[in-house]
Amino acid sequence: MKLPMLGIINLIHETDEMGVLTQGRCLATLPFGGRYRLIDFVLSSMVNSGVQKVAVFAHTKYRSLMDHLGTGKNWDLHRKQNGLYVLPPAIEDQNDFARGDLYHFYRNRDYFAHGPHEYVVICRSHMICNVNFADVLRHHRDQGADITVVCKANSGNIVGTARKVKVDESGRIKEIQDHFGRLSDEVVSMEMYVMRKDLLIDLIETSLAQGCDHFLRHAINSRLDQLKVSACMYDGMLGVVNNIASYFRHSMELLQPEIGRELFFRPGPIFTKSQGEPPSRYLTGAYVNHSLIANGCEIDGIVENSILFGGVKVKKGAVVRNSIVMHNSVIGEDGSLESCILDKEVQIRPFQQLRGVPEMPFLAIKRKVI
Amino acid sequence: MGRKECVAMLLAGGEGRRLGVLTKDLAKPAVPFGGNYRIIDFTLCNCVNSGIETIGVLTQYQPLVLNQYLGIGSSWGLDSREGGMHVLPPYVGSNGSTWYKGTANAIYQNLGFIERYDPKYVLIISGDHIYKMDYDLLLESHKRSRADATIAVITVPWAEASRFGIMNIDGRGRVTEFAEKPKQPKSNLASMGVYMFSWPALKEMLIRDEADLGSSNDFGKDVIPKMLEEGARLFTYRFDGYWKDVGTIESLWQANMDLLGDKPGLDLNDRSWRIYSVCPNQPAQYVSPTASVQSSIINEGCVIEGEVYHSVLFHGVHVGEGSIVEHAVLMPGAVVGRGARVIRAIVGDNAVIEDGMRVGRADSDEIEVVGSGERIAEHQLKEVEPV
């Protein structure tokens, strides 16, 4: 269970249309599914696949990221050998900040230089899935590919923004377009790239020497005819979460038990930072139905079709419907929510009524009192 | 090793015979409690929350699960460089191997451990009680009265007094009389089995107690009466919070029930006194459209499709559609099929109650127990009958 592979979670210039939900945090630490953060899915996938050395290339608003990842203990990445590395931007002046990911990879090239790992896998944080990278590496070797991209077919119902991919009969990628492209094939890229480490170093150095600094746009897309780029199809549950509609949609999908079971357990469990919350308390006024409830909640009202994160209080007579309520928020007595997303520690005053629609949920910023 | 003001010695060797099938392969302190915890979490967290971070945990009976659970103490923040938590099993020394004969002997055999920290005070506690107590207040009281030993005491119902070490005290809280499990108790002031000793006094007593061949080497039976007899300064510290000895099926069930209701006797949600345990890493609990849950506490990873009323559910429990669970404790991974009934019962971890089975009765005084991993199916109806 040990893969000769370095893990990279690339948070540089991630697509982010989450509005107030990512005002104070990076997309990678957006809370999801009652007790997780987006980054937990790809990180756990790596760990369960046997990737023992993982670097997270942080970019902006990474305080929550440092807090969440800590020493990597919760993912068993607090090791003497290998382990977890959080690499903030190592820039010389503010202008470097806006430069592409290859520049930031280059600035942290020491991370790649040492160690016996033959391969790398580069991922982003906003793909909600449970992938076995050992299978991807096997595919990569079997195909004799230069680069393997994990892709999802039949992606007609993807709400988040994802790149489209054109694959020929042999499984080779002929074209990659941004989400607004006109490509009609229903295959999207999950932005997970497996390749040899020396090829990556070569791509970084060559591209930068040519004045190009974006990994996909410059290093890969311009070389699709020179490099054998192969698609490895993933057939598990995928949520591309980088806008409000996709966040709401994929959160609500977790309420279907089959989807939740698959995502959280297969092929391996999803790990996260444990909050040490007590079990949730259902009081005499509780009426809960079709909902996911994390630990530490106290429910004395009605909760339907909703997701409650840790430590949420739903007071007597309060009603929470079709909503997502993050950690430690309080719904006051006889308050009501319909299609809302409340960030952490929001307080809804007694008798307050808030209403959104599923296509455009009402958003409340962290610590707001309404 | 730096000097520590106070070292705690936690007696966790309890066999817990009266818990029957629940302690078949498990030491009593490792019995699951309160939906998310094991009994020992409460004393460990009392130490951590009181600022005592050097703890020796004395194990003996069926220690496998307990040792695995404790690990290096990281779940309680006790994996520190100096001090922290150390598991102390009986061992083979130059005089041969000896099991811990009694509570006092167990501490005696680990004098070396305590000496390494050279403390001023030693706190003796056990891992089989449920309570939240600030040991720092006990220590303050011990220092104030310049005592050799201070015993934490609680007022118990007269009817139960004969189960405990009972004492009489004078106006200043000094112990005048002590009787271990008296048939005719003279008071209802009971020892909680929580002792704060001044280290020199304790060390001397333990050495003398060990030399006394007639002694059963027990704190309650031998050491405390001897100290009283010799006129040592024995004081009491009165505790008036929630405290429960969970030594029997009935009391274990009752202590779980005490966590329920809108104003529980023991509040697990108190953020100023957190109780930590090992995280089971399960997703959030799912309550289905066919479910109904009230007056209960439910842990992560549960899937509820039936009715759960006034019950405690540990992580990963499944309650099928049409089932009713009332006044029950379901331990980790227990499965209740469809159309089953579990009333006034404790169901062990990973036990399976198959479709339509009934466990426990509403009109019974007894609490029905299903052992861990047991399967209640139609063809083996012992005390169980189909609905």
Interface residues (C-beta under 8 A of the other chain):
Chain A: G33 G34 R35 K73 L255 P257 G260 F264 P269 I270 F271 T272 S274 G276 P278 P279 S280 R281 Y282 L283 T284 A286 Y287 V288 N289 H290 S291 L292 I293 A294 N295 G296 E298 D300 I307 L308
Chain B: G34 G35 N36 S74 G261 D262 L268 N269 R274 I275 Y276 S277 C279 N281 P283 A284 Q285 Y286 V287 S288 P289 A291 S292 V293 Q294 S295 S296 I297 I298 N299 E300 V303 V308 V312 L313
